[in-house]
């Protein structure tokens, strides 16, 4: 198991080219995630959501950047709903409630920076 203070990379190493949407596959009725980078300063995780899958409202103590790779998603931040499509991104501000709802199958990269 990786120590929390040691960098962790999954699926590719420094200097290697990768196509993000190829790093995680859809699964019917599921949300699939794969941590690409994890270190004490934050994480980069790629997700694949099947249509209709959701993450209920929650908060984290640091900012998170969502970059939609493909598909369509509804993201609610502090009661305001945003519809995002491929190639769009949105910042989830620290300590504000947010939720994610897959309107269609979609993939995203989530980058969280701890301060």
Backbone as CSV, one residue per row, in Angstrom:
resi,resn,N_x,N_y,N_z,CA_x,CA_y,CA_z,C_x,C_y,C_z
1,UNK,0.836,-1.179,0.000,0.000,0.000,0.000,0.881,1.243,0.000
2,UNK,0.449,2.294,-0.742,1.215,3.516,-0.858,1.107,4.349,0.413
3,UNK,2.214,4.902,0.812,2.210,5.841,1.926,1.573,7.151,1.469
4,UNK,0.834,7.816,2.356,0.142,9.062,2.017,1.111,10.154,1.577
5,UNK,2.353,10.127,2.086,3.274,11.203,1.726,4.177,10.852,0.550
6,UNK,4.035,9.680,-0.050,4.791,9.318,-1.239,3.927,9.522,-2.472
7,UNK,4.502,10.135,-3.535,3.724,10.284,-4.768,3.291,8.921,-5.312
8,UNK,2.099,8.889,-5.874,1.549,7.664,-6.449,1.042,7.989,-7.848
9,UNK,1.432,7.194,-8.840,0.943,7.358,-10.201,0.417,6.015,-10.670
10,UNK,-0.696,6.056,-11.370,-1.315,4.824,-11.829,-1.571,4.887,-13.324
11,UNK,-1.066,3.922,-14.062,-1.424,3.807,-15.463,-0.440,4.382,-16.444
12,UNK,0.352,5.360,-16.033,1.378,5.893,-16.920,2.420,6.631,-16.094
13,UNK,3.597,6.779,-16.656,4.679,7.411,-15.915,5.046,8.736,-16.558
14,UNK,5.872,9.490,-15.887,6.300,10.774,-16.402,6.897,10.640,-17.796
15,UNK,6.548,11.564,-18.679,7.066,11.555,-20.031,6.323,10.657,-20.995
16,UNK,5.319,9.941,-20.510,4.522,9.057,-21.369,3.241,9.763,-21.790
17,UNK,2.898,9.664,-23.070,1.674,10.266,-23.584,0.504,9.326,-23.342
18,UNK,-0.621,9.879,-22.889,-1.830,9.085,-22.656,-3.034,9.851,-23.182
19,UNK,-4.029,9.125,-23.632,-5.307,9.708,-24.021,-6.243,9.529,-22.832
20,UNK,-6.626,10.624,-22.150,-7.386,10.493,-20.905,-8.619,9.610,-20.995
21,UNK,-9.436,9.781,-22.024,-10.678,9.010,-22.093,-10.437,7.506,-22.263
22,UNK,-9.229,7.116,-22.647,-8.906,5.691,-22.780,-8.452,5.061,-21.461
23,UNK,-8.231,5.873,-20.442,-7.685,5.361,-19.182,-8.726,4.760,-18.249
24,UNK,-10.010,4.960,-18.563,-11.078,4.375,-17.756,-12.233,4.021,-18.691
25,UNK,-12.867,2.884,-18.430,-13.966,2.391,-19.278,-15.291,2.498,-18.544
26,UNK,-16.352,2.705,-19.312,-17.703,2.711,-18.747,-18.093,1.311,-18.300
27,UNK,-18.904,1.242,-17.245,-19.533,0.001,-16.805,-20.997,0.297,-16.567
28,UNK,-21.873,-0.551,-17.103,-23.314,-0.347,-16.967,-23.710,-0.199,-15.500
29,UNK,-24.489,0.848,-15.215,-25.023,1.061,-13.874,-23.997,1.423,-12.823
30,UNK,-22.831,1.916,-13.245,-21.756,2.153,-12.278,-21.028,3.463,-12.511
31,UNK,-20.265,3.823,-11.486,-19.283,4.892,-11.575,-17.927,4.227,-11.399
32,UNK,-17.045,4.443,-12.355,-15.710,3.846,-12.303,-14.704,4.973,-12.128
33,UNK,-13.729,4.781,-11.245,-12.705,5.804,-11.055,-11.326,5.166,-11.069
34,UNK,-10.358,6.003,-11.413,-8.967,5.554,-11.433,-8.096,6.734,-11.010
35,UNK,-7.366,6.567,-9.935,-6.459,7.605,-9.456,-5.233,7.607,-10.363
36,UNK,-4.948,8.763,-10.947,-3.790,8.888,-11.825,-2.573,9.400,-11.081
37,UNK,-2.795,10.363,-10.176,-1.711,10.931,-9.375,-2.262,11.195,-7.981
38,UNK,-1.478,10.823,-6.970,-1.872,11.089,-5.589,-0.612,11.436,-4.803
39,UNK,-0.649,12.596,-4.150,0.451,12.977,-3.274,-0.108,13.889,-2.180
40,UNK,0.705,14.296,-1.231,0.173,15.099,-0.120,-0.482,16.413,-0.545
41,UNK,-0.169,16.905,-1.734,-0.728,18.181,-2.191,-2.033,18.030,-2.956
42,UNK,-2.418,16.812,-3.314,-3.664,16.630,-4.037,-3.704,15.361,-4.855
43,UNK,-4.784,15.255,-5.635,-4.987,14.074,-6.463,-5.519,14.471,-7.835
44,UNK,-5.267,13.596,-8.799,-5.873,13.689,-10.119,-6.521,12.328,-10.360
45,UNK,-7.846,12.338,-10.556,-8.608,11.108,-10.715,-9.472,11.225,-11.952
46,UNK,-9.557,10.146,-12.711,-10.435,10.121,-13.877,-11.640,9.249,-13.541
47,UNK,-12.825,9.686,-13.969,-14.078,8.993,-13.681,-14.831,8.702,-14.969
48,UNK,-15.574,7.603,-14.971,-16.539,7.286,-16.027,-17.867,6.993,-15.331
49,UNK,-18.888,7.795,-15.618,-20.223,7.645,-15.036,-21.161,7.083,-16.089
50,UNK,-21.895,6.046,-15.758,-22.963,5.597,-16.650,-24.129,6.582,-16.522
51,UNK,-24.940,6.671,-17.543,-26.101,7.568,-17.529,-26.957,7.307,-16.297
52,UNK,-27.358,8.384,-15.621,-28.214,8.273,-14.441,-27.479,8.072,-13.136
53,UNK,-26.181,7.827,-13.178,-25.414,7.666,-11.945,-25.129,9.044,-11.344
54,UNK,-24.971,9.091,-10.023,-24.804,10.380,-9.359,-23.957,10.255,-8.104
55,UNK,-23.388,11.387,-7.716,-22.767,11.534,-6.402,-23.636,12.517,-5.639
56,UNK,-24.120,12.099,-4.489,-25.002,12.968,-3.707,-24.225,14.171,-3.183
57,UNK,-24.980,15.156,-2.732,-24.387,16.397,-2.268,-23.394,16.134,-1.135
58,UNK,-22.229,16.757,-1.259,-21.182,16.632,-0.255,-20.277,17.861,-0.336
59,UNK,-19.344,17.975,0.600,-18.382,19.081,0.619,-16.994,18.518,0.862
60,UNK,-16.000,19.234,0.373,-14.609,18.931,0.683,-13.933,20.234,1.099
61,UNK,-12.880,20.169,1.910,-12.272,21.386,2.443,-11.282,22.077,1.504
62,UNK,-11.245,21.662,0.230,-10.316,22.266,-0.725,-10.970,22.342,-2.102
63,UNK,-10.435,23.220,-2.948,-10.967,23.386,-4.298,-10.790,22.117,-5.120
64,UNK,-11.721,21.918,-6.053,-11.636,20.783,-6.985,-12.026,21.292,-8.369
65,UNK,-11.246,20.913,-9.369,-11.513,21.303,-10.742,-12.030,20.092,-11.509
66,UNK,-13.219,20.227,-12.111,-13.818,19.177,-12.930,-13.638,19.553,-14.393
67,UNK,-13.036,18.643,-15.161,-12.859,18.836,-16.600,-13.596,17.683,-17.296
68,UNK,-14.683,18.014,-18.007,-15.495,16.997,-18.687,-14.801,16.615,-19.989
69,UNK,-14.525,15.335,-20.146,-13.862,14.827,-21.344,-14.857,14.489,-22.448
70,UNK,-15.981,13.898,-22.041,-17.021,13.518,-23.002,-18.331,13.351,-22.269
71,UNK,-19.443,13.486,-23.010,-20.759,13.282,-22.429,-21.380,14.554,-21.894
72,UNK,-22.337,14.371,-20.967,-23.101,15.499,-20.423,-23.406,15.246,-18.958
73,UNK,-23.191,16.281,-18.135,-23.357,16.155,-16.696,-24.023,17.407,-16.132
74,UNK,-24.742,17.212,-15.052,-25.333,18.297,-14.286,-24.580,18.357,-12.960
75,UNK,-23.993,19.507,-12.676,-23.271,19.700,-11.420,-23.943,20.835,-10.666
76,UNK,-24.320,20.555,-9.436,-24.955,21.559,-8.591,-23.946,22.011,-7.548
77,UNK,-23.763,23.335,-7.470,-22.844,23.922,-6.492,-23.634,24.919,-5.660
78,UNK,-23.731,24.639,-4.381,-24.406,25.531,-3.438,-25.792,25.954,-3.948
79,UNK,-26.537,24.972,-4.497,-27.906,25.204,-4.940,-28.069,25.681,-6.372
80,UNK,-26.972,26.010,-7.064,-27.035,26.455,-8.456,-26.621,25.310,-9.372
81,UNK,-27.480,25.000,-10.358,-27.230,23.883,-11.263,-26.539,24.360,-12.539
82,UNK,-25.525,23.602,-12.939,-24.746,23.885,-14.146,-24.767,22.653,-15.044
83,UNK,-24.984,22.849,-16.345,-24.950,21.758,-17.319,-23.637,21.864,-18.080
84,UNK,-22.847,20.800,-18.036,-21.557,20.791,-18.714,-21.528,19.705,-19.774
85,UNK,-20.766,19.993,-20.836,-20.594,19.069,-21.957,-19.097,18.847,-22.188
86,UNK,-18.775,18.018,-23.153,-17.385,17.729,-23.501,-16.568,19.005,-23.618
87,UNK,-15.354,18.944,-23.097,-14.356,20.020,-23.186,-14.668,21.227,-22.309
88,UNK,-15.651,21.142,-21.423,-15.933,22.230,-20.498,-15.435,21.839,-19.107
89,UNK,-15.196,22.866,-18.277,-14.781,22.580,-16.909,-15.372,23.601,-15.961
90,UNK,-15.351,23.228,-14.670,-15.911,24.086,-13.637,-15.128,23.860,-12.346
91,UNK,-14.989,24.924,-11.570,-14.324,24.838,-10.275,-15.362,24.593,-9.193
92,UNK,-15.124,23.608,-8.368,-15.955,23.340,-7.198,-15.246,23.991,-6.013
93,UNK,-15.741,25.132,-5.528,-15.052,25.848,-4.452,-15.024,25.056,-3.144
94,UNK,-13.949,25.225,-2.426,-13.784,24.573,-1.129,-14.955,24.894,-0.209
95,UNK,-15.371,23.902,0.548,-16.389,24.038,1.596,-17.760,24.485,1.109
96,UNK,-18.052,24.305,-0.185,-19.389,24.567,-0.705,-20.003,23.230,-1.124
97,UNK,-21.263,22.979,-0.781,-21.886,21.710,-1.148,-22.014,21.595,-2.667
98,UNK,-21.735,20.398,-3.160,-21.872,20.132,-4.586,-22.324,18.690,-4.805
99,UNK,-22.943,18.463,-5.965,-23.432,17.140,-6.336,-23.215,16.961,-7.836
100,UNK,-23.147,15.703,-8.275,-22.890,15.369,-9.676,-23.955,14.387,-10.144
101,UNK,-24.557,14.662,-11.314,-25.590,13.797,-11.878,-25.318,13.601,-13.373
102,UNK,-25.095,12.361,-13.790,-24.801,12.062,-15.190,-26.088,12.087,-16.012
103,UNK,-26.258,13.122,-16.857,-27.425,13.206,-17.733,-27.300,12.212,-18.882
104,UNK,-26.064,11.986,-19.316,-25.688,10.962,-20.295,-24.397,10.361,-19.776
105,UNK,-23.967,9.265,-20.346,-22.653,8.750,-19.962,-21.644,9.874,-20.105
106,UNK,-20.760,9.992,-19.115,-19.729,11.018,-19.236,-18.462,10.605,-18.497
107,UNK,-17.368,11.205,-18.943,-16.071,11.007,-18.301,-15.531,12.364,-17.895
108,UNK,-14.844,12.380,-16.756,-14.250,13.632,-16.273,-12.930,13.353,-15.592
109,UNK,-12.110,14.402,-15.572,-10.903,14.400,-14.748,-11.187,15.336,-13.579
110,UNK,-10.941,14.852,-12.374,-11.120,15.640,-11.152,-9.742,15.906,-10.563
111,UNK,-9.398,17.190,-10.448,-8.129,17.586,-9.856,-8.408,18.302,-8.556
112,UNK,-7.890,17.750,-7.470,-8.089,18.346,-6.143,-6.741,18.792,-5.602
113,UNK,-6.692,20.058,-5.206,-5.466,20.627,-4.653,-5.701,20.950,-3.190
114,UNK,-4.903,20.344,-2.330,-5.048,20.590,-0.891,-4.215,21.802,-0.510
115,UNK,-4.803,22.670,0.277,-4.078,23.879,0.721,-3.902,23.841,2.216
